[in-house]
Amino acid sequence: MNFKRLLTGALAGLTAALLALGASAQLSFSALLYAASALPILLVGLGWGNAAAISAVFTAAAFGAAAGSPTFALMMTLVTLIPAGWISHLANLARPAAELGGPEHLTAWYPLSDILLHLCGLVTLAVIVTGYMIGYGPELIGQMVDALFGSFAQQQPDFTFNDTATAQTKSLLLLMLPAIQGAMWVLMLFAAYYIAARIVNASGRALRPREDIPSALRMNRNAIFVFLAGLAATFFGGVPAMIGATVVGTFGAGFLLSGFAALHFRTRGKDWRLPALVLCYLASIVLMLPAFFILVVGLSDTRKAIALTPNKNADAPQSTDKKT
């Protein structure tokens, strides 16, 4: 810990806070700007270590509270700053491979599958706490649906709304919104981590070696039980159903990411790889069924790939992966 690292972290935190404030002011690009606010935290965490990341988180939270409001700063900290700082910390964790039964001359890095597991859990907690802070529930959804249907009725006076259909729409949105919000946030934060890791590796400051994402990115086996528990909770109704929907969305996004990584790995070296991947991405964006099949691929391929690199003072071959 030194002044230069703390100052670098503080500048990164100031940048993150300004991006988050810009997201609240510019609604048309709010999601993109808010996701981009995680990049400075990830960059200093991956390149300069924990001290810089902690300095960035505290600076961003303090500036957000001063320039915005304490509530804004708290939500930004929960949704963006803490997940970004924590996964950058996990990415820098390493231990001698001999402690895991590996060769003496290699170093084992924290598995990418566990990093993704932590990210899904942190986003789940952030969405739940944020929902509690804004009073998310049937009453809020009812007001939103009534306002939406009222606006539509003004444009189409001849159209009538069935009470049963209205109630079903409210029940569906009550569970869909937290699931979609959680899933989108996991996808955007992991994309921010991937971009930050590439930038830091290109700059030569990376503490963690660059990994082969298609072969390393899988979900932890224990995540299946969390996903199934969330799915079962959606049938209980009330608060358990909303929490379960959030878990399904966040952990489902994790399995979706691992499913896409598995597709990249399995199509490697094929002549038809590029058009097939483009078709899968486009179909998953437009339709739910292709995304469901890719999620199933992620559920069916759960494992842990540990990145191994030579020790600094050892002469050894290039890095490899140990899969468990």
N, C-alpha and C positions, 0 to 999 in steps of 0.2 A: 504494500500500500504506500503510494507516494503522491505528492501534489499533482504531478503531471497526469497520472491515471485518474485521480479524482476530478481534475479539471476537464479531462476528455469525457468522462462520464457525465459531468454536469452539462457540458455542451450538447451531448447526445440527448439528455433528458429534456433540455430546453427545446431542442428540435422536435422531439416526440410530442411535447405539450402543445407546441405551435401547430403541428399537424392535426392533433385532436381538436384543438380550438377551430381550426379551419374546417374540419368536418362538420362541426356544429353550426358554422356560419354558411357553408356552401352545401346545401342539402342534395344537390344533383350529383355530387361526387363524395358524399359523406362516407359511404361504406369503403371506398377506395382509400380515402385520406385517413380514415380511422384505422384501417388495416396497416397502412404505411407507417403509422405512428409506432408500430412495434419494431420496425426495421432499425432505427437508431439504437434501441435497447439491445437488440440481438447483435448488432455489429460490434458494439463496445464489449458486450459480454463474451462473444466468441473470440474477439481479437485482443482484448486488454484484460479480461478476467473478471472475477467476482466484484472486486472493489469498484471498478469502473461501472459495472452494471448496477450495483447498489446505489452509487452516487447518482446515476442516471434516473433510477426509479424515484428516489427521494426528491431530486430536483424537479422532475416532471410533475410529481404530485403537488409539491409546494407551489410551483408556478401555476398549475391548473387551478388550485384553490384560490390563489391571489387574483388571477386574471378571469377566472370563471366563477366557480362557487365550490364550497366544500363537497357538495353532492356530486358535482361534475368530476372533481378530482378523485373522489372515492370510486365512482363508476369506472373512470379511466384506469385507475390502479387495479381494480379487480379484473376488468375485461382485457386489458392490454398489457399494462406494465408488469404485473406479477407473473402472468404466464410467460411473457417474453424473457424476463430476467431468470425465471426458474429453469426453463428449457435450455437457455444458454449455459447456466451452471451445470446442468446434467450433462450437456454435450462435452464439457471440459473435464468430466470425471474420468480417471483412468487408474489402473492398478496393474501390478505385475501379472503377466499371464500365468506364471507358475502357481499363483494362488487359486486359479481355476483349472489347474491340471494341464496347462499349456507349456510351451517351451520357456526356458529360463531367459532367453535373450529377447523376448517379445513383451510388449505392453498391450493390455486389453482395455478398450474404451467402452464407456457406458452404452449399452445396446440401443439402437435407434427404435426398436420396437417398444422398449420401456419409456423412451422419451415421448413417443406418440401416445402411450397409455397415460402418462402424467398430463400431457396436454389435454386429452379428452376429459380427464377428471377435473382439471382446473377450470376449463371452460364450462363444464356442468355446474360447478359451484358458483361461478361468476354469473351464469344465466339465472340460477335459482335466487341468488341474493339480489340481483338487479330486478327480477320480477317482484320480489317482496318489497323492494324500495318503491317501485312505481305502482304498487297495488294491483298487480296482474291477477285476474280471476274472471269468473263468469260475468260479474257486473261490468267490468271494463270492456270485455269482448261484446257483451250485449249492447253497450252504447256505441261501439264501433260499427257493429252490423246494422243497428237501427239507423245510424247516420248514413251508412252506405246505401241501404235500401231506400231511405228517404230521398237521397239525392237521385237515385235511379228512377224513383217514382215521379219525380218532377220532370225528368226528361222523357219518360214513357208513361203518361197518365193512364193509358188503357191497360197497363200491365198490373196485375194483382198478385200479392205475395201470400202464399199459403203459410199458416201459422206453424204447421208441422215442418215444412221445409225451412222456415226461418229458425226454428229451434235446432234442427239438425245442422244447419250451417254454423250456428253459434257453438254447438258441441264439437264440431269438427275443427273449427278455427282455434278453439280453446287449447287443443292438443297440438295442432299443426304449427302454430306460431313459435312456441318454444323449441320444438324439434327442428324447424327450419333455421331459426336463429342460431341454435347451438351448432348445427351441422355447418352452416356457412362460416361461422367464426372459427371452427376447427380447421376448415379448409384454407381460410385466408391466413391464419396464423402459421400453419405449416408451410404455406407458400412463402410467407415472409421469412421463416427460418431457412428454407431452401435457398432463397435469393441471398440472404445475409451470409450463409455459409459459402456460397460460390464467390461472393465479393471478397470475403475475408481470406479465402484460399488463394484467390488471384492476387491479393495484395501481399501474400507471404507472411501474414501475421497470425494465421490460424493456429490454434493450439491443437485442435482435433484434425486428423488427416481427412482428406476428401474420401467419401464412401461411394460405393456403387449402389445407388438408391434402388434400382430394380431388384437387386438380389438381397439387400439388407432391410428394406422397409416392409415389415410384416407386423401385425398386431400380436401382443402378448396373449398366450393361451387363456390366461385368467380373465381377459377382457370379454370373452364369450359369455361367462357367467354374469358379468355386470350387465351386458347387453340384454340377455334373456330376463334378468330380474327387472330391468326397466320396462321391457315389453310386457311382462306379466303385471306390473304395477299400473299400466294404462287401463286395465280392465276393472280396477277398483273404484274409479271415479274420484272426484274431488282433488285435493292437494296431491295424494299419491299418484294419481293419473298424470297430473301436470309435471311432477318430478320425473315420473317414468318416461313421459314423452321427451323430456329434455335429455335423459340418458340415452334413449333410442337415437335421437338426433346426433348427439356428440359422438358416441361410440360407433354409431352407424357410419358417420363420416370417416372415422378412423379405419374401419373395415373397407370402406369404399376406396380410400387412398391405398391401402395395402392390396386391394384387388387390382387397381390400375397398375401398381408396381409389379404385381405378378404377371399381368398381361405384357408389360414391357419386357420382362425377363423371358417369358415363354416364347415371345415372337422374335427374340433377338436372332439376327442372322437370316431371317426369312425375307424373300423378295417382296412379299405382299405386306410387310410390316407397317410401313408408313400409312398407306390407305386404310388398313384395318384399324390402326390406332386412331386416326382422324375420324373415321366412321364411329368408333366406340365413344369418343369424346363428344361428338356432335349429337349422337343419339341419346347419350346420358343427360345432356343439357336439355334437350327438347322433351324426351319421354322418360317416364318413371320406370318402365319395365326393363330397359337395358341397364339402367343404374342399379336396379334390384339384382340382376344377374351378376354384375360386377361385384356388388356387395357380397353375394354368395361365394364368389371366388375368393374374396378376402376372408370370409368366415372359414372356408375350407383349407386355407393355407396359413396357419398360425404357427410361428416359430420365433426363435431369437437368434439373430446373427450378430456376433461380437467382432468388431473390427480389431485386428491385431497389427501392430506396427513394431519395427525394431526399436529396442532401447537406444537412447541417445549415445551411449558409450559402447554399443555392441555393433559388430559387423554382421549384418543379417540380410536376407533377401527382402524384397519389397513387401508391403502390407498385404495381408490376406484376411479372410473372414473365417471365423469358427462358428458353425451353426449348431444350435442345441434345440 
